[in-house]
Amino acid sequence: MNAPTPAPDPLGGVADGLAAVVALRELADRLEDAEVEHALREGWSWTQIADALGVTRQAVHKKHLRRVAAAGVALRRRNV
């Protein structure tokens, strides 16, 4: 028994849809990078940024610290 042949997709096909998902993820990552850097330059703390993004401070710090430091962003130090 042969599997039925899928009907043509008039909206561009599955590959196009998946490519759009990839493009949106890349755009979201670039937007997050830019906004985290902007927030840090405006004096926001890692905790404030993490709260706004709905993640932990550790997660946002780990993801962005190296890049923003390389970009020359002056980082606030936590008072311990």
PDB file of N, CA, C and O in Angstrom, chain B, residues numbered from 101:
ATOM      1  N   MET B 101       0.837  -1.173   0.000  1.00  0.00           N
ATOM      2  CA  MET B 101       0.000   0.000   0.000  1.00  0.00           C
ATOM      3  C   MET B 101       0.889   1.246   0.000  1.00  0.00           C
ATOM      4  O   MET B 101       1.756   1.390   0.862  1.00  0.00           O
ATOM      5  N   ASN B 102       0.682   2.117  -0.932  1.00  0.00           N
ATOM      6  CA  ASN B 102       1.459   3.346  -1.058  1.00  0.00           C
ATOM      7  C   ASN B 102       0.838   4.456  -0.219  1.00  0.00           C
ATOM      8  O   ASN B 102      -0.382   4.572  -0.100  1.00  0.00           O
ATOM      9  N   ALA B 103       1.728   5.273   0.362  1.00  0.00           N
ATOM     10  CA  ALA B 103       1.251   6.432   1.113  1.00  0.00           C
ATOM     11  C   ALA B 103       0.687   7.446   0.148  1.00  0.00           C
ATOM     12  O   ALA B 103       1.201   7.602  -0.959  1.00  0.00           O
ATOM     13  N   PRO B 104      -0.367   8.140   0.552  1.00  0.00           N
ATOM     14  CA  PRO B 104      -0.944   9.150  -0.343  1.00  0.00           C
ATOM     15  C   PRO B 104       0.033  10.302  -0.552  1.00  0.00           C
ATOM     16  O   PRO B 104       0.773  10.677   0.358  1.00  0.00           O
ATOM     17  N   THR B 105       0.026  10.843  -1.728  1.00  0.00           N
ATOM     18  CA  THR B 105       0.864  11.995  -2.052  1.00  0.00           C
ATOM     19  C   THR B 105       0.226  13.238  -1.449  1.00  0.00           C
ATOM     20  O   THR B 105      -0.956  13.498  -1.672  1.00  0.00           O
ATOM     21  N   PRO B 106       1.008  14.017  -0.678  1.00  0.00           N
ATOM     22  CA  PRO B 106       0.425  15.218  -0.090  1.00  0.00           C
ATOM     23  C   PRO B 106      -0.026  16.200  -1.161  1.00  0.00           C
ATOM     24  O   PRO B 106       0.591  16.310  -2.221  1.00  0.00           O
ATOM     25  N   ALA B 107      -1.092  16.900  -0.874  1.00  0.00           N
ATOM     26  CA  ALA B 107      -1.602  17.913  -1.806  1.00  0.00           C
ATOM     27  C   ALA B 107      -0.646  19.096  -1.821  1.00  0.00           C
ATOM     28  O   ALA B 107      -0.020  19.392  -0.803  1.00  0.00           O
ATOM     29  N   PRO B 108      -0.523  19.773  -2.947  1.00  0.00           N
ATOM     30  CA  PRO B 108       0.322  20.967  -3.001  1.00  0.00           C
ATOM     31  C   PRO B 108      -0.147  22.007  -1.982  1.00  0.00           C
ATOM     32  O   PRO B 108      -1.344  22.181  -1.753  1.00  0.00           O
ATOM     33  N   ASP B 109       0.810  22.679  -1.390  1.00  0.00           N
ATOM     34  CA  ASP B 109       0.495  23.706  -0.404  1.00  0.00           C
ATOM     35  C   ASP B 109       0.496  25.060  -1.102  1.00  0.00           C
ATOM     36  O   ASP B 109       1.548  25.530  -1.534  1.00  0.00           O
ATOM     37  N   PRO B 110      -0.673  25.694  -1.218  1.00  0.00           N
ATOM     38  CA  PRO B 110      -0.739  26.971  -1.943  1.00  0.00           C
ATOM     39  C   PRO B 110      -0.062  28.129  -1.211  1.00  0.00           C
ATOM     40  O   PRO B 110       0.138  29.193  -1.797  1.00  0.00           O
ATOM     41  N   LEU B 111       0.287  27.937   0.047  1.00  0.00           N
ATOM     42  CA  LEU B 111       0.893  29.033   0.807  1.00  0.00           C
ATOM     43  C   LEU B 111       2.416  28.969   0.834  1.00  0.00           C
ATOM     44  O   LEU B 111       3.044  29.732   1.567  1.00  0.00           O
ATOM     45  N   GLY B 112       3.021  28.085   0.057  1.00  0.00           N
ATOM     46  CA  GLY B 112       4.470  28.107  -0.049  1.00  0.00           C
ATOM     47  C   GLY B 112       5.153  26.891   0.511  1.00  0.00           C
ATOM     48  O   GLY B 112       6.363  26.749   0.333  1.00  0.00           O
ATOM     49  N   GLY B 113       4.464  26.027   1.161  1.00  0.00           N
ATOM     50  CA  GLY B 113       5.059  24.786   1.610  1.00  0.00           C
ATOM     51  C   GLY B 113       5.621  24.841   3.012  1.00  0.00           C
ATOM     52  O   GLY B 113       5.831  25.900   3.603  1.00  0.00           O
ATOM     53  N   VAL B 114       5.847  23.657   3.502  1.00  0.00           N
ATOM     54  CA  VAL B 114       6.362  23.486   4.852  1.00  0.00           C
ATOM     55  C   VAL B 114       7.758  24.084   4.983  1.00  0.00           C
ATOM     56  O   VAL B 114       8.059  24.732   5.986  1.00  0.00           O
ATOM     57  N   ALA B 115       8.605  23.880   3.996  1.00  0.00           N
ATOM     58  CA  ALA B 115       9.982  24.402   4.066  1.00  0.00           C
ATOM     59  C   ALA B 115       9.982  25.917   4.224  1.00  0.00           C
ATOM     60  O   ALA B 115      10.784  26.463   4.982  1.00  0.00           O
ATOM     61  N   ASP B 116       9.097  26.592   3.521  1.00  0.00           N
ATOM     62  CA  ASP B 116       9.016  28.052   3.641  1.00  0.00           C
ATOM     63  C   ASP B 116       8.573  28.460   5.043  1.00  0.00           C
ATOM     64  O   ASP B 116       9.090  29.422   5.611  1.00  0.00           O
ATOM     65  N   GLY B 117       7.621  27.730   5.590  1.00  0.00           N
ATOM     66  CA  GLY B 117       7.150  28.028   6.935  1.00  0.00           C
ATOM     67  C   GLY B 117       8.243  27.844   7.969  1.00  0.00           C
ATOM     68  O   GLY B 117       8.405  28.672   8.866  1.00  0.00           O
ATOM     69  N   LEU B 118       8.993  26.761   7.844  1.00  0.00           N
ATOM     70  CA  LEU B 118      10.081  26.508   8.790  1.00  0.00           C
ATOM     71  C   LEU B 118      11.205  27.530   8.626  1.00  0.00           C
ATOM     72  O   LEU B 118      11.814  27.947   9.611  1.00  0.00           O
ATOM     73  N   ALA B 119      11.475  27.925   7.406  1.00  0.00           N
ATOM     74  CA  ALA B 119      12.482  28.961   7.172  1.00  0.00           C
ATOM     75  C   ALA B 119      12.047  30.277   7.813  1.00  0.00           C
ATOM     76  O   ALA B 119      12.880  31.024   8.327  1.00  0.00           O
ATOM     77  N   ALA B 120      10.757  30.559   7.784  1.00  0.00           N
ATOM     78  CA  ALA B 120      10.246  31.768   8.426  1.00  0.00           C
ATOM     79  C   ALA B 120      10.437  31.705   9.933  1.00  0.00           C
ATOM     80  O   ALA B 120      10.766  32.713  10.558  1.00  0.00           O
ATOM     81  N   VAL B 121      10.235  30.528  10.523  1.00  0.00           N
ATOM     82  CA  VAL B 121      10.455  30.364  11.960  1.00  0.00           C
ATOM     83  C   VAL B 121      11.917  30.653  12.310  1.00  0.00           C
ATOM     84  O   VAL B 121      12.198  31.354  13.282  1.00  0.00           O
ATOM     85  N   VAL B 122      12.834  30.117  11.524  1.00  0.00           N
ATOM     86  CA  VAL B 122      14.258  30.351  11.752  1.00  0.00           C
ATOM     87  C   VAL B 122      14.573  31.844  11.647  1.00  0.00           C
ATOM     88  O   VAL B 122      15.293  32.388  12.485  1.00  0.00           O
ATOM     89  N   ALA B 123      14.043  32.496  10.634  1.00  0.00           N
ATOM     90  CA  ALA B 123      14.295  33.923  10.444  1.00  0.00           C
ATOM     91  C   ALA B 123      13.748  34.738  11.615  1.00  0.00           C
ATOM     92  O   ALA B 123      14.388  35.690  12.061  1.00  0.00           O
ATOM     93  N   LEU B 124      12.575  34.372  12.111  1.00  0.00           N
ATOM     94  CA  LEU B 124      12.000  35.086  13.251  1.00  0.00           C
ATOM     95  C   LEU B 124      12.822  34.885  14.517  1.00  0.00           C
ATOM     96  O   LEU B 124      13.004  35.822  15.295  1.00  0.00           O
ATOM     97  N   ARG B 125      13.320  33.666  14.729  1.00  0.00           N
ATOM     98  CA  ARG B 125      14.175  33.411  15.894  1.00  0.00           C
ATOM     99  C   ARG B 125      15.439  34.260  15.828  1.00  0.00           C
ATOM    100  O   ARG B 125      15.853  34.839  16.832  1.00  0.00           O
ATOM    101  N   GLU B 126      16.053  34.334  14.648  1.00  0.00           N
ATOM    102  CA  GLU B 126      17.269  35.133  14.488  1.00  0.00           C
ATOM    103  C   GLU B 126      16.982  36.612  14.728  1.00  0.00           C
ATOM    104  O   GLU B 126      17.774  37.306  15.366  1.00  0.00           O
ATOM    105  N   LEU B 127      15.855  37.089  14.219  1.00  0.00           N
ATOM    106  CA  LEU B 127      15.466  38.477  14.436  1.00  0.00           C
ATOM    107  C   LEU B 127      15.216  38.743  15.918  1.00  0.00           C
ATOM    108  O   LEU B 127      15.647  39.769  16.445  1.00  0.00           O
ATOM    109  N   ALA B 128      14.524  37.829  16.590  1.00  0.00           N
ATOM    110  CA  ALA B 128      14.252  37.986  18.020  1.00  0.00           C
ATOM    111  C   ALA B 128      15.558  38.016  18.815  1.00  0.00           C
ATOM    112  O   ALA B 128      15.687  38.802  19.753  1.00  0.00           O
ATOM    113  N   ASP B 129      16.519  37.176  18.455  1.00  0.00           N
ATOM    114  CA  ASP B 129      17.813  37.168  19.145  1.00  0.00           C
ATOM    115  C   ASP B 129      18.547  38.495  18.965  1.00  0.00           C
ATOM    116  O   ASP B 129      19.106  39.032  19.921  1.00  0.00           O
ATOM    117  N   ARG B 130      18.544  39.023  17.743  1.00  0.00           N
ATOM    118  CA  ARG B 130      19.213  40.308  17.492  1.00  0.00           C
ATOM    119  C   ARG B 130      18.524  41.446  18.245  1.00  0.00           C
ATOM    120  O   ARG B 130      19.182  42.337  18.780  1.00  0.00           O
ATOM    121  N   LEU B 131      17.189  41.403  18.278  1.00  0.00           N
ATOM    122  CA  LEU B 131      16.432  42.422  18.993  1.00  0.00           C
ATOM    123  C   LEU B 131      16.716  42.345  20.494  1.00  0.00           C
ATOM    124  O   LEU B 131      16.895  43.374  21.145  1.00  0.00           O
ATOM    125  N   GLU B 132      16.756  41.135  21.041  1.00  0.00           N
ATOM    126  CA  GLU B 132      17.072  40.973  22.464  1.00  0.00           C
ATOM    127  C   GLU B 132      18.473  41.503  22.760  1.00  0.00           C
ATOM    128  O   GLU B 132      18.666  42.225  23.738  1.00  0.00           O
ATOM    129  N   ASP B 133      19.442  41.155  21.931  1.00  0.00           N
ATOM    130  CA  ASP B 133      20.812  41.645  22.125  1.00  0.00           C
ATOM    131  C   ASP B 133      20.826  43.174  22.191  1.00  0.00           C
ATOM    132  O   ASP B 133      21.424  43.756  23.096  1.00  0.00           O
ATOM    133  N   ALA B 134      20.177  43.805  21.246  1.00  0.00           N
ATOM    134  CA  ALA B 134      20.177  45.260  21.176  1.00  0.00           C
ATOM    135  C   ALA B 134      19.483  45.877  22.380  1.00  0.00           C
ATOM    136  O   ALA B 134      19.964  46.869  22.927  1.00  0.00           O
ATOM    137  N   GLU B 135      18.365  45.311  22.797  1.00  0.00           N
ATOM    138  CA  GLU B 135      17.615  45.894  23.908  1.00  0.00           C
ATOM    139  C   GLU B 135      18.292  45.655  25.248  1.00  0.00           C
ATOM    140  O   GLU B 135      18.216  46.505  26.136  1.00  0.00           O
ATOM    141  N   VAL B 136      18.952  44.516  25.410  1.00  0.00           N
ATOM    142  CA  VAL B 136      19.706  44.281  26.646  1.00  0.00           C
ATOM    143  C   VAL B 136      20.854  45.287  26.722  1.00  0.00           C
ATOM    144  O   VAL B 136      21.092  45.878  27.776  1.00  0.00           O
ATOM    145  N   GLU B 137      21.553  45.480  25.631  1.00  0.00           N
ATOM    146  CA  GLU B 137      22.641  46.464  25.625  1.00  0.00           C
ATOM    147  C   GLU B 137      22.105  47.858  25.922  1.00  0.00           C
ATOM    148  O   GLU B 137      22.702  48.601  26.701  1.00  0.00           O
ATOM    149  N   HIS B 138      20.995  48.213  25.312  1.00  0.00           N
ATOM    150  CA  HIS B 138      20.382  49.523  25.545  1.00  0.00           C
ATOM    151  C   HIS B 138      20.006  49.687  27.015  1.00  0.00           C
ATOM    152  O   HIS B 138      20.275  50.728  27.614  1.00  0.00           O
ATOM    153  N   ALA B 139      19.387  48.668  27.592  1.00  0.00           N
ATOM    154  CA  ALA B 139      18.984  48.726  29.000  1.00  0.00           C
ATOM    155  C   ALA B 139      20.196  48.907  29.909  1.00  0.00           C
ATOM    156  O   ALA B 139      20.155  49.706  30.845  1.00  0.00           O
ATOM    157  N   LEU B 140      21.268  48.177  29.641  1.00  0.00           N
ATOM    158  CA  LEU B 140      22.476  48.312  30.455  1.00  0.00           C
ATOM    159  C   LEU B 140      23.070  49.712  30.333  1.00  0.00           C
ATOM    160  O   LEU B 140      23.511  50.290  31.327  1.00  0.00           O
ATOM    161  N   ARG B 141      23.082  50.252  29.128  1.00  0.00           N
ATOM    162  CA  ARG B 141      23.601  51.606  28.927  1.00  0.00           C
ATOM    163  C   ARG B 141      22.737  52.648  29.655  1.00  0.00           C
ATOM    164  O   ARG B 141      23.224  53.713  30.035  1.00  0.00           O
ATOM    165  N   GLU B 142      21.456  52.327  29.841  1.00  0.00           N
ATOM    166  CA  GLU B 142      20.544  53.224  30.556  1.00  0.00           C
ATOM    167  C   GLU B 142      20.585  53.012  32.065  1.00  0.00           C
ATOM    168  O   GLU B 142      19.851  53.668  32.805  1.00  0.00           O
ATOM    169  N   GLY B 143      21.440  52.098  32.525  1.00  0.00           N
ATOM    170  CA  GLY B 143      21.613  51.906  33.951  1.00  0.00           C
ATOM    171  C   GLY B 143      20.762  50.809  34.578  1.00  0.00           C
ATOM    172  O   GLY B 143      20.738  50.678  35.802  1.00  0.00           O
ATOM    173  N   TRP B 144      20.067  50.025  33.774  1.00  0.00           N
ATOM    174  CA  TRP B 144      19.278  48.928  34.322  1.00  0.00           C
ATOM    175  C   TRP B 144      20.215  47.868  34.886  1.00  0.00           C
ATOM    176  O   TRP B 144      21.330  47.676  34.401  1.00  0.00           O
ATOM    177  N   SER B 145      19.736  47.188  35.917  1.00  0.00           N
ATOM    178  CA  SER B 145      20.500  46.082  36.488  1.00  0.00           C
ATOM    179  C   SER B 145      20.174  44.796  35.728  1.00  0.00           C
ATOM    180  O   SER B 145      19.179  44.715  35.009  1.00  0.00           O
ATOM    181  N   TRP B 146      21.033  43.799  35.904  1.00  0.00           N
ATOM    182  CA  TRP B 146      20.769  42.490  35.300  1.00  0.00           C
ATOM    183  C   TRP B 146      19.437  41.936  35.812  1.00  0.00           C
ATOM    184  O   TRP B 146      18.703  41.294  35.061  1.00  0.00           O
ATOM    185  N   THR B 147      19.126  42.180  37.077  1.00  0.00           N
ATOM    186  CA  THR B 147      17.880  41.688  37.651  1.00  0.00           C
ATOM    187  C   THR B 147      16.678  42.348  36.991  1.00  0.00           C
ATOM    188  O   THR B 147      15.696  41.674  36.679  1.00  0.00           O
ATOM    189  N   GLN B 148      16.744  43.649  36.777  1.00  0.00           N
ATOM    190  CA  GLN B 148      15.642  44.348  36.119  1.00  0.00           C
ATOM    191  C   GLN B 148      15.433  43.827  34.694  1.00  0.00           C
ATOM    192  O   GLN B 148      14.301  43.623  34.258  1.00  0.00           O
ATOM    193  N   ILE B 149      16.524  43.619  33.987  1.00  0.00           N
ATOM    194  CA  ILE B 149      16.435  43.108  32.617  1.00  0.00           C
ATOM    195  C   ILE B 149      15.849  41.701  32.623  1.00  0.00           C
ATOM    196  O   ILE B 149      14.966  41.384  31.826  1.00  0.00           O
ATOM    197  N   ALA B 150      16.344  40.863  33.523  1.00  0.00           N
ATOM    198  CA  ALA B 150      15.848  39.487  33.614  1.00  0.00           C
ATOM    199  C   ALA B 150      14.358  39.470  33.915  1.00  0.00           C
ATOM    200  O   ALA B 150      13.609  38.702  33.311  1.00  0.00           O
ATOM    201  N   ASP B 151      13.924  40.312  34.847  1.00  0.00           N
ATOM    202  CA  ASP B 151      12.495  40.373  35.173  1.00  0.00           C
ATOM    203  C   ASP B 151      11.671  40.775  33.954  1.00  0.00           C
ATOM    204  O   ASP B 151      10.612  40.202  33.700  1.00  0.00           O
ATOM    205  N   ALA B 152      12.157  41.760  33.203  1.00  0.00           N
ATOM    206  CA  ALA B 152      11.440  42.220  32.014  1.00  0.00           C
ATOM    207  C   ALA B 152      11.360  41.134  30.937  1.00  0.00           C
ATOM    208  O   ALA B 152      10.379  41.056  30.198  1.00  0.00           O
ATOM    209  N   LEU B 153      12.401  40.298  30.856  1.00  0.00           N
ATOM    210  CA  LEU B 153      12.440  39.229  29.854  1.00  0.00           C
ATOM    211  C   LEU B 153      11.787  37.938  30.340  1.00  0.00           C
ATOM    212  O   LEU B 153      11.550  37.022  29.552  1.00  0.00           O
ATOM    213  N   GLY B 154      11.497  37.868  31.636  1.00  0.00           N
ATOM    214  CA  GLY B 154      10.872  36.665  32.183  1.00  0.00           C
ATOM    215  C   GLY B 154      11.837  35.502  32.349  1.00  0.00           C
ATOM    216  O   GLY B 154      11.453  34.339  32.226  1.00  0.00           O
ATOM    217  N   VAL B 155      13.092  35.828  32.630  1.00  0.00           N
ATOM    218  CA  VAL B 155      14.119  34.805  32.841  1.00  0.00           C
ATOM    219  C   VAL B 155      14.861  35.131  34.131  1.00  0.00           C
ATOM    220  O   VAL B 155      14.589  36.152  34.762  1.00  0.00           O
ATOM    221  N   THR B 156      15.793  34.272  34.525  1.00  0.00           N
ATOM    222  CA  THR B 156      16.578  34.544  35.726  1.00  0.00           C
ATOM    223  C   THR B 156      17.709  35.521  35.415  1.00  0.00           C
ATOM    224  O   THR B 156      18.129  35.677  34.268  1.00  0.00           O
ATOM    225  N   ARG B 157      18.184  36.170  36.469  1.00  0.00           N
ATOM    226  CA  ARG B 157      19.326  37.075  36.316  1.00  0.00           C
ATOM    227  C   ARG B 157      20.529  36.315  35.787  1.00  0.00           C
ATOM    228  O   ARG B 157      21.270  36.812  34.939  1.00  0.00           O
ATOM    229  N   GLN B 158      20.715  35.099  36.299  1.00  0.00           N
ATOM    230  CA  GLN B 158      21.850  34.296  35.870  1.00  0.00           C
ATOM    231  C   GLN B 158      21.771  33.980  34.376  1.00  0.00           C
ATOM    232  O   GLN B 158      22.785  34.006  33.679  1.00  0.00           O
ATOM    233  N   ALA B 159      20.573  33.684  33.889  1.00  0.00           N
ATOM    234  CA  ALA B 159      20.410  33.340  32.469  1.00  0.00           C
ATOM    235  C   ALA B 159      20.747  34.519  31.561  1.00  0.00           C
ATOM    236  O   ALA B 159      21.469  34.362  30.576  1.00  0.00           O
ATOM    237  N   VAL B 160      20.226  35.691  31.890  1.00  0.00           N
ATOM    238  CA  VAL B 160      20.480  36.859  31.037  1.00  0.00           C
ATOM    239  C   VAL B 160      21.944  37.283  31.138  1.00  0.00           C
ATOM    240  O   VAL B 160      22.539  37.697  30.143  1.00  0.00           O
ATOM    241  N   HIS B 161      22.515  37.185  32.310  1.00  0.00           N
ATOM    242  CA  HIS B 161      23.919  37.533  32.513  1.00  0.00           C
ATOM    243  C   HIS B 161      24.809  36.606  31.695  1.00  0.00           C
ATOM    244  O   HIS B 161      25.710  37.059  30.988  1.00  0.00           O
ATOM    245  N   LYS B 162      24.553  35.308  31.795  1.00  0.00           N
ATOM    246  CA  LYS B 162      25.363  34.327  31.065  1.00  0.00           C
ATOM    247  C   LYS B 162      25.257  34.524  29.551  1.00  0.00           C
ATOM    248  O   LYS B 162      26.251  34.416  28.833  1.00  0.00           O
ATOM    249  N   LYS B 163      24.057  34.809  29.078  1.00  0.00           N
ATOM    250  CA  LYS B 163      23.834  34.939  27.639  1.00  0.00           C
ATOM    251  C   LYS B 163      24.467  36.206  27.064  1.00  0.00           C
ATOM    252  O   LYS B 163      24.943  36.192  25.929  1.00  0.00           O
ATOM    253  N   HIS B 164      24.480  37.300  27.828  1.00  0.00           N
ATOM    254  CA  HIS B 164      24.839  38.596  27.247  1.00  0.00           C
ATOM    255  C   HIS B 164      26.125  39.225  27.769  1.00  0.00           C
ATOM    256  O   HIS B 164      26.648  40.139  27.132  1.00  0.00           O
ATOM    257  N   LEU B 165      26.652  38.776  28.898  1.00  0.00           N
ATOM    258  CA  LEU B 165      27.782  39.465  29.516  1.00  0.00           C
ATOM    259  C   LEU B 165      28.978  39.632  28.586  1.00  0.00           C
ATOM    260  O   LEU B 165      29.482  40.743  28.425  1.00  0.00           O
ATOM    261  N   ARG B 166      29.431  38.565  27.982  1.00  0.00           N
ATOM    262  CA  ARG B 166      30.635  38.633  27.148  1.00  0.00           C
ATOM    263  C   ARG B 166      30.452  39.617  25.994  1.00  0.00           C
ATOM    264  O   ARG B 166      31.353  40.401  25.696  1.00  0.00           O
ATOM    265  N   ARG B 167      29.293  39.579  25.348  1.00  0.00           N
ATOM    266  CA  ARG B 167      29.041  40.448  24.195  1.00  0.00           C
ATOM    267  C   ARG B 167      28.982  41.912  24.606  1.00  0.00           C
ATOM    268  O   ARG B 167      29.585  42.759  23.947  1.00  0.00           O
ATOM    269  N   VAL B 168      28.263  42.227  25.688  1.00  0.00           N
ATOM    270  CA  VAL B 168      28.148  43.640  26.067  1.00  0.00           C
ATOM    271  C   VAL B 168      29.465  44.177  26.620  1.00  0.00           C
ATOM    272  O   VAL B 168      29.790  45.348  26.426  1.00  0.00           O
ATOM    273  N   ALA B 169      30.215  43.334  27.300  1.00  0.00           N
ATOM    274  CA  ALA B 169      31.529  43.770  27.779  1.00  0.00           C
ATOM    275  C   ALA B 169      32.440  44.072  26.598  1.00  0.00           C
ATOM    276  O   ALA B 169      33.171  45.063  26.621  1.00  0.00           O
ATOM    277  N   ALA B 170      32.408  43.235  25.569  1.00  0.00           N
ATOM    278  CA  ALA B 170      33.218  43.459  24.371  1.00  0.00           C
ATOM    279  C   ALA B 170      32.776  44.722  23.632  1.00  0.00           C
ATOM    280  O   ALA B 170      33.576  45.361  22.947  1.00  0.00           O
ATOM    281  N   ALA B 171      31.507  45.075  23.773  1.00  0.00           N
ATOM    282  CA  ALA B 171      30.983  46.283  23.121  1.00  0.00           C
ATOM    283  C   ALA B 171      31.327  47.546  23.912  1.00  0.00           C
ATOM    284  O   ALA B 171      31.005  48.657  23.489  1.00  0.00           O
ATOM    285  N   GLY B 172      31.979  47.371  25.055  1.00  0.00           N
ATOM    286  CA  GLY B 172      32.401  48.527  25.839  1.00  0.00           C
ATOM    287  C   GLY B 172      31.326  49.115  26.732  1.00  0.00           C
ATOM    288  O   GLY B 172      31.431  50.269  27.147  1.00  0.00           O
ATOM    289  N   VAL B 173      30.291  48.335  27.033  1.00  0.00           N
ATOM    290  CA  VAL B 173      29.236  48.824  27.917  1.00  0.00           C
ATOM    291  C   VAL B 173      29.769  48.835  29.346  1.00  0.00           C
ATOM    292  O   VAL B 173      30.275  47.826  29.837  1.00  0.00           O
ATOM    293  N   ALA B 174      29.650  49.986  30.008  1.00  0.00           N
ATOM    294  CA  ALA B 174      30.059  50.083  31.415  1.00  0.00           C
ATOM    295  C   ALA B 174      29.017  49.352  32.253  1.00  0.00           C
ATOM    296  O   ALA B 174      27.836  49.700  32.228  1.00  0.00           O
ATOM    297  N   LEU B 175      29.449  48.354  32.981  1.00  0.00           N
ATOM    298  CA  LEU B 175      28.523  47.526  33.756  1.00  0.00           C
ATOM    299  C   LEU B 175      28.533  47.946  35.215  1.00  0.00           C
ATOM    300  O   LEU B 175      29.579  48.236  35.794  1.00  0.00           O
ATOM    301  N   ARG B 176      27.337  47.969  35.793  1.00  0.00           N
ATOM    302  CA  ARG B 176      27.213  48.245  37.219  1.00  0.00           C
ATOM    303  C   ARG B 176      27.625  47.007  37.993  1.00  0.00           C
ATOM    304  O   ARG B 176      27.401  45.881  37.547  1.00  0.00           O
ATOM    305  N   ARG B 177      28.214  47.214  39.125  1.00  0.00           N
ATOM    306  CA  ARG B 177      28.588  46.101  39.993  1.00  0.00           C
ATOM    307  C   ARG B 177      27.546  45.978  41.086  1.00  0.00           C
ATOM    308  O   ARG B 177      27.046  46.976  41.604  1.00  0.00           O
ATOM    309  N   ARG B 178      27.224  44.736  41.431  1.00  0.00           N
ATOM    310  CA  ARG B 178      26.262  44.492  42.511  1.00  0.00           C
ATOM    311  C   ARG B 178      26.904  44.865  43.838  1.00  0.00           C
ATOM    312  O   ARG B 178      28.091  44.632  44.067  1.00  0.00           O
ATOM    313  N   ASN B 179      26.097  45.442  44.692  1.00  0.00           N
ATOM    314  CA  ASN B 179      26.543  45.690  46.064  1.00  0.00           C
ATOM    315  C   ASN B 179      26.350  44.427  46.855  1.00  0.00           C
ATOM    316  O   ASN B 179      25.227  43.945  47.003  1.00  0.00           O
ATOM    317  N   VAL B 180      27.448  43.880  47.373  1.00  0.00           N
ATOM    318  CA  VAL B 180      27.373  42.605  48.080  1.00  0.00           C
ATOM    319  C   VAL B 180      27.436  42.865  49.574  1.00  0.00           C
ATOM    320  O   VAL B 180      27.388  41.924  50.367  1.00  0.00           O
TER     321      VAL B 180
END
